[in-house]
Amino acid sequence: MNAPVTHWTPLRSSAPNVFDAEACATFAAHYPEGPHRLRHALDRHPLLDIDALADLAERLPQSSVEYNRGDLPIGVDGKPGGTGLSIAETIRRVHEANSWAVLKNVEQVPSYQALLHDLLGELKDEIEAKTGPMLTPQGFVFISSPNAVTPYHFDPEHNILLQVAGSKVMTQFAAGDPRFAPDEMHESYHSGGPRELTWRDEFDVHGCEYPLGPGDAVYVPVMAPHFVRNGQDSSISLSITWRSGWSYNESDARGFNHLLRQRGFAPAAPRRWPAQNRARAYAFRALRRLGLAG
């Protein structure tokens, strides 16, 4: 697990705002624990068309590229299989490739870093008023074939998914509810395990659907389980993510609980925001410095 980074200060450009005043107010009212939809003005951005993304994929290190078949069930056991195509071919032929691809940490490329900084800079005041300094900004681009499925999983970041082209439906489940992601799965993930979760059909009635078309966005709270079904056309989405002191404390408290569970204890789960979970997080970091924790 990564240690918290120092306070990040966004570099703002003179580009027009992507989130208007209404979107910023909606975000402020719901952040950090309430999933919600927003409107944005990012569609038709030149960095996010198919050819630009295929070029980006070839510039990123292999560790920052993931792609696989798109005709997947909601729940998968481990990482799905590949498509047999290169990443650039997969993206350029996305309409017919039956695939799902993600380009990770696009901020490694300066032009995409500037885009990420501009977007997060628009929400910096609202974020830091609730969860303190904005840490570890990252960007992820998702390129999906018609009807592709992103299986059920969770993520450790605060996340806004902006739909740029095509349509999809994200189904979210309550963050921190052990019915949808048992504590042991959280602990396994924060100790190096996969982010994919076990799906049960009876979960479906408890999910909240967020239909997304170009100009729509949805906020995903830290570790909120979710899956995504693509629409009838190929799709491009951009996730802008960041960490907070609270999210790092939650991660490390889960890591500490993993150690306790290995020793026969049944620890209580970390509490959701605004609780800070500092005692277990600090204990885990101390053990890690001593080489006694991963």
Phi and psi in degrees as a GROMACS rama.xvg file:
@    title "Ramachandran Plot"
@    xaxis  label "Phi"
@    yaxis  label "Psi"
@TYPE xy
-82.716  142.53  ASN-2
-77.6748  153.691  ALA-3
-56.9879  144.012  PRO-4
-94.6681  171.16  VAL-5
-72.1169  165.433  THR-6
-56.698  128.207  HIS-7
-97.7204  132.616  TRP-8
-111.151  116.269  THR-9
-67.583  149.225  PRO-10
-100.58  108.939  LEU-11
-86.9439  140.17  ARG-12
-100.967  -177.231  SER-13
-93.0648  10.5316  SER-14
-65.5667  151.059  ALA-15
-60.9548  152.266  PRO-16
-64.8986  142.671  ASN-17
-89.2061  -32.2791  VAL-18
-106.064  122.565  PHE-19
-82.6397  -178.601  ASP-20
-62.4182  -37.0336  ALA-21
-65.5375  -42.2945  GLU-22
-63.3072  -42.3361  ALA-23
-63.9138  -39.7798  CYS-24
-66.7879  -41.2401  ALA-25
-62.3641  -45.284  THR-26
-59.8724  -46.8135  PHE-27
-60.6572  -35.2437  ALA-28
-71.2124  -27.557  ALA-29
-106.399  -26.4147  HIS-30
-66.4498  141.227  TYR-31
-103.273  -2.86932  PRO-32
-105.066  -10.1793  GLU-33
-103.068  113.189  GLY-34
-63.5555  144.538  PRO-35
-164.405  160.311  HIS-36
-94.195  151.261  ARG-37
-135.73  163.102  LEU-38
-106.997  148.879  ARG-39
-141.979  167.97  HIS-40
-122.619  41.4537  ALA-41
-97.5405  -5.39527  LEU-42
-61.5531  151.057  ASP-43
64.0024  29.67  ARG-44
-76.7419  133.724  HIS-45
-62.8395  -26.2412  PRO-46
-75.3824  -9.5084  LEU-47
-117.789  19.0191  LEU-48
-89.2634  169.239  ASP-49
-60.6514  -46.5748  ILE-50
-65.0633  -40.8123  ASP-51
-63.1926  -38.3895  ALA-52
-72.5916  -35.6197  LEU-53
-63.1214  -41.2414  ALA-54
-64.5638  -42.3145  ASP-55
-59.5258  -42.9231  LEU-56
-58.8964  -35.4808  ALA-57
-77.3567  -17.6797  GLU-58
-88.9061  -22.4997  ARG-59
-80.5728  150.956  LEU-60
-64.3846  155.343  PRO-61
-58.7327  -31.8936  GLN-62
-66.084  -14.8789  SER-63
-100.886  11.248  SER-64
-126.234  129.706  VAL-65
-136.17  133.469  GLU-66
-154.38  147.948  TYR-67
-158.694  -176.577  ASN-68
-62.9358  149.37  ARG-69
-97.0304  -17.4681  GLY-70
-88.1779  69.8922  ASP-71
-110.629  154.814  LEU-72
-72.6713  169.348  PRO-73
-63.895  -39.6408  ILE-74
-106.756  131.238  GLY-75
-128.794  155.469  VAL-76
-105.751  100.038  ASP-77
83.826  -170.793  GLY-78
-77.1187  135.839  LYS-79
-69.5604  167.939  PRO-80
-78.0303  168.272  GLY-81
-86.2385  -175.607  GLY-82
-105.366  -15.1552  THR-83
86.9527  -4.43717  GLY-84
-105.111  161.957  LEU-85
-72.402  165.593  SER-86
-64.0308  -40.5775  ILE-87
-65.1489  -42.3014  ALA-88
-63.7506  -40.9954  GLU-89
-57.8723  -44.036  THR-90
-70.7094  -47.608  ILE-91
-65.4295  -28.2393  ARG-92
-107.57  27.4096  ARG-93
-59.3365  -31.6835  VAL-94
-63.5028  -26.2973  HIS-95
-120.521  0.978529  GLU-96
-85.1611  -7.74193  ALA-97
49.8459  60.2394  ASN-98
-142.642  167.285  SER-99
-135.791  129.135  TRP-100
-134.183  147.123  ALA-101
-133.511  133.191  VAL-102
-103.217  116.728  LEU-103
-99.2221  147.102  LYS-104
51.5634  53.1557  ASN-105
-65.4523  -13.9454  VAL-106
-66.2051  -6.0536  GLU-107
-65.5057  -20.3359  GLN-108
-102.113  125.12  VAL-109
-52.8372  -41.533  PRO-110
-65.459  -35.4904  SER-111
-76.6762  -31.7811  TYR-112
-61.1612  -42.8932  GLN-113
-63.0111  -40.7854  ALA-114
-62.3832  -46.3199  LEU-115
-60.1624  -44.9056  LEU-116
-62.8328  -40.4856  HIS-117
-61.7735  -45.8497  ASP-118
-65.3178  -49.2361  LEU-119
-68.6254  -30.1423  LEU-120
-61.2587  -31.1175  GLY-121
-66.3538  -24.5185  GLU-122
-111.487  4.83522  LEU-123
-55.9013  -46.3952  LYS-124
-62.8788  -43.8995  ASP-125
-65.0788  -39.5897  GLU-126
-66.0297  -51.5558  ILE-127
-72.3063  -20.2259  GLU-128
-66.016  -26.547  ALA-129
-102.361  -49.1117  LYS-130
-117.644  12.4614  THR-131
77.5383  -163.395  GLY-132
-52.3386  138.431  PRO-133
-79.7367  122.757  MET-134
-117.737  149.945  LEU-135
52.1105  59.7275  THR-136
-67.1319  135.892  PRO-137
-142.196  152.772  GLN-138
-127.157  142.896  GLY-139
-135.588  133.101  PHE-140
-112.021  131.23  VAL-141
-111.269  128.096  PHE-142
-122.831  119.522  ILE-143
-130.33  142.874  SER-144
-75.9484  163.268  SER-145
-52.6203  134.985  PRO-146
66.7002  11.2123  ASN-147
-66.7737  153.387  ALA-148
-119.928  130.609  VAL-149
-94.7375  113.006  THR-150
-63.7788  166.986  PRO-151
-62.0432  125.275  TYR-152
-162.782  177.678  HIS-153
-136.439  167.355  PHE-154
-138.648  149.252  ASP-155
-84.5278  -4.85478  PRO-156
-96.3326  158.29  GLU-157
-71.6194  136.708  HIS-158
-143.179  133.735  ASN-159
-117.499  121.146  ILE-160
-97.6647  118.231  LEU-161
-103.825  122.635  LEU-162
-84.2534  125.985  GLN-163
-107.155  -40.5993  VAL-164
-146.174  146.595  ALA-165
75.3976  -167.357  GLY-166
-140.341  158.866  SER-167
-159.539  167.731  LYS-168
-125.563  120.703  VAL-169
-95.3082  132.167  MET-170
-111.26  119.255  THR-171
-109.197  153.793  GLN-172
-126.959  159.171  PHE-173
-60.9747  127.113  ALA-174
-67.2737  137.349  ALA-175
81.6214  -1.36669  GLY-176
-86.4109  115.008  ASP-177
-67.6278  -10.5053  PRO-178
-63.2058  -34.1809  ARG-179
-100.995  -19.4743  PHE-180
-154.906  96.2023  ALA-181
-57.818  154.772  PRO-182
-55.1159  -37.521  ASP-183
-62.0408  -32.154  GLU-184
-72.9213  -37.4761  MET-185
-59.9101  -48.3821  HIS-186
-63.9351  -39.5534  GLU-187
-62.5236  -44.8407  SER-188
-60.7573  -47.2093  TYR-189
-73.8468  -2.47478  HIS-190
-111.412  17.8743  SER-191
105.001  3.89016  GLY-192
-82.2934  178.261  GLY-193
-73.6081  160.566  PRO-194
-91.2797  -12.3623  ARG-195
-66.6371  140.814  GLU-196
-113.914  157.663  LEU-197
-75.6581  125.868  THR-198
-98.9886  139.888  TRP-199
-128.323  135.858  ARG-200
-59.3352  -27.9579  ASP-201
-69.3681  -12.8122  GLU-202
-66.6022  -29.5911  PHE-203
-53.0578  -40.2188  ASP-204
-68.5874  -15.6794  VAL-205
-94.9106  -4.78931  HIS-206
-80.9961  154.006  GLY-207
-112.148  120.498  CYS-208
-88.8423  138.232  GLU-209
-124.79  95.6474  TYR-210
-70.2  136.745  PRO-211
-130.691  129.036  LEU-212
-123.272  178.1  GLY-213
-53.6587  130.271  PRO-214
94.6205  -6.92099  GLY-215
-99.2209  151.708  ASP-216
-141.65  159.687  ALA-217
-138.627  138.778  VAL-218
-92.3944  135.353  TYR-219
-118.333  115.257  VAL-220
-65.0186  160.838  PRO-221
-54.1404  126.256  VAL-222
63.12  23.1005  MET-223
-77.5174  117.787  ALA-224
-62.3313  142.984  PRO-225
-161.587  159.848  HIS-226
-139.694  164.821  PHE-227
-134.481  134.052  VAL-228
-114.126  125.143  ARG-229
-75.9576  157.571  ASN-230
-83.9079  -159.443  GLY-231
-79.0143  -11.4177  GLN-232
-116.352  163.877  ASP-233
-64.7632  157.481  SER-234
-135.575  145.683  SER-235
-129.539  128.876  ILE-236
-135.407  151.325  SER-237
-121.523  124.894  LEU-238
-99.4532  126.306  SER-239
-108.374  123.999  ILE-240
-130.495  159.207  THR-241
-155.182  161.696  TRP-242
-110.118  165.899  ARG-243
-134.54  166.387  SER-244
-55.9589  -39.2142  GLY-245
-61.9806  -44.357  TRP-246
-65.4454  -37.103  SER-247
-68.1229  -37.8927  TYR-248
-63.2116  -41.9027  ASN-249
-61.0022  -43.9138  GLU-250
-60.5053  -47.0444  SER-251
-74.1928  -31.0231  ASP-252
-64.7427  -37.0901  ALA-253
-64.7668  -39.6603  ARG-254
-61.575  -41.1202  GLY-255
-64.1917  -41.2967  PHE-256
-62.2051  -34.7025  ASN-257
-60.6531  -42.2884  HIS-258
-64.0199  -41.6209  LEU-259
-63.4734  -42.8338  LEU-260
-65.0523  -36.159  ARG-261
-62.1366  -23.5488  GLN-262
-100.152  14.4036  ARG-263
94.5233  2.88334  GLY-264
-87.2634  164.969  PHE-265
-123.372  78.6616  ALA-266
-70.7819  149.474  PRO-267
-71.0824  148.694  ALA-268
-67.858  150.177  ALA-269
-57.5308  148.078  PRO-270
-83.0629  152.392  ARG-271
-75.289  165.123  ARG-272
-53.7512  140.149  TRP-273
-92.2601  3.83252  PRO-274
-59.0037  144.827  ALA-275
-105.28  -14.1788  GLN-276
54.7326  35.3066  ASN-277
-69.6668  -38.7806  ARG-278
-60.1841  -50.5414  ALA-279
-70.5821  -35.3748  ARG-280
-63.9868  -45.1808  ALA-281
-66.9509  -37.33  TYR-282
-62.6605  -41.9817  ALA-283
-65.7189  -41.2404  PHE-284
-65.1613  -36.5813  ARG-285
-64.5604  -43.3631  ALA-286
-64.0068  -37.1273  LEU-287
-66.2702  -41.1479  ARG-288
-62.2137  -31.1134  ARG-289
-84.5757  -0.425122  LEU-290
77.6036  17.9538  GLY-291
-102.397  2.32215  LEU-292
-144.128  152.767  ALA-293
